[in-house]
Amino acid sequence: MPYPLEWDTSTGKQKKMPALKVGPIYGVLPFDGYHNPLTRSGSASRVSMTLATPATKGQPKVYHFDGQREMAVGLEAMLSPDVYGLEVQLPPIFYPYGGKKPRKHSFDLRVTFSDGFRRAIFVRNGTSLDRRKTQDEIAAIFAATPASFADDKIIVNGDDYVRAYRDNLLRIYKATLAADEDADRHVLDQARTCHYWLMRELLAQCDISWGRASDAVLRLVGQGAIKANWNTVISEYSRIWVA
């Protein structure tokens, strides 16, 4: 027996609403992408966050990502010491495909490295990437992308960024915002000389507070100096080892 209408908690078909605009934030640079993705979606989980890069002179800037996967790719790039700048919601690339009228595509991200090298990133789920139609379309997009737009184009399978992986990226990135080189050196020295299996066993052998040592481990994992399984939540009970 169906529930009475007033008990129906489904949202049903919703009226199309304009994209949400984030107002000025004191001390934060505004979003400056070509397209604002903050519209209502029943499938994608939009993400907005502030990130600071050398390109912004260390000042936080608003970034809007189409979804969790795109956010994860951006955060992973931010962990590299060679990254100079990050761009999202880029101007479209027009490319010939099928019909007479050219289609357009906006790359999900563009990363600029400290040497000036620019990489455009195409993020898509694995099911779509397996389709021949998608592969042909990507080939057309890449062929139509001018050298002035990017020095390199890559495809990223968004399915690689499972929830635990994304959570680890967020926690590791947050730890990198509180730089503590003394703690990092101490923990890495202990990791190279002590006997342990779990993170908590290493933390117990450090001569600094548990919190400082734990954050140092996260930063070292982000740098690749210490290894862990990114596909499970990295915690004090995680197996870790020196790279």
Phi, psi and omega in degrees: 000126182290152177288153173302156184304322183291347178266354183287113183266359178290149182278339181066195180285127184256148177292138180294128182247153177292158180298140178291134178251130178272124181288176180301139177238126183301128177080005183238133177289143183285162173296134182229025179288163180291326186230136177264114184272003188281060176253166178294135179215138178269355183236324183264150177249098183295148181227131173238137179202167177253137179224147178242135180227167174302330180295331178264010181058035177080002180272133179300147181222145180282131176235135175249123178252147180294332182192182182296322182294315180297321177299317181296319178297319178296317179295321179298321177296322182296337180285345180281130178290348182270356182280132178259317183211157180228135178231143176227165180052060185281161176301148185288152171258128178267132184218147178281132178199113176074262186291181183287324183278127179298146174268170178228148180217138175252123176298147183290320181212157169223125182252131175252128181267167186297339178270006179093352180293134182242133182237123175268139186238128178253116182251131179206155179287158186298323180300316179292319182295336179283345182281138179297324180299316179295318180298319178294321181292320178298318178300320179293320179295313182296321180293329182273351182283118183289154180297335179290342181275319181200149177277340185207148176232135179228157176253134178239129176278110182296340180294342179292341184260075179291171186302316180298320179298316180295318179298319178298318179301315180297316182291321179292318179297319178299321179294326181290340180289340178250076183300138180210080186296325179297316179294319180298315180296316182297313182295320180294321176299316179295321181296329182277341187243340184267166176257129181195165175234312179262159178302319183299329179289327174287316181301323182293341182260007179267145182266026175232172183298155181302317181296315179297317181293320180296315178296324179296319178299316179299316179297319181292327174294318178297328179278347182087003179286329174240139182257150176202168177276108183288343184273003169232156183298124180281118182219185180296343180264008181278147172284128179227158179204159181283139181295000000 
